[in-house]
Amino acid sequence: MRTTRFIYALIDVRDNSVRYVGVTKDAFARLGQHMQDADKNTPKGLWLAELRARGLYPRLEILETITGTRQRAYARERHWTVKLLQNGEPLVETTATNNGLPL
């Protein structure tokens, strides 16, 4: 099924570093879901909890809009993840952003 999906980044507003890359149909609803992870003891959860403790929220930036299959969207998500890691961005979770695939 061809659907519009967004490849997005969550950015740490303190230093503008990209901390997370994901794919979704509704980026802003997804941001709210991510903020619920601030209660989890995961790298992403700890980062979000740290922001929340300072009264901050990550900035969501759309990296790419994909119209096509879910597989194509995941391939582009992987592309962005690899590219950002190669650029030295401190991503907090890479297995989740790669659909469980090794980099």
C-alpha positions, 0 to 999 in steps of 0.5 A: 500500500502506498502511503505518505510517511515522514522520516524525522529527527529528534534534535536536542535543543541544547546543542542542536545534535540529532539524537533520534531518527524515526519513520511515521505517518504522523510526526507530531503525534509520534513526538507525543508518544516519544515524550512518554518514553521519558519514564523508561530506563533506556538511552532515549528515555534518559535523554528525554527525561533530562530534557523534561527536567529542564523544562525542554522538549526535543525539536522535531525536524522532517528529514524526508517525505516518502510516498510508497511502501513501508519497506521504502520508508524503512530503507530511507530511515536506515539511510538517514541513520547511517548518514547521521552516524557517519557525520558524528551525530550522537544518536541514542538508539540505532536499532530501533531506528533501523527496524532491528537491522544491524548497521 
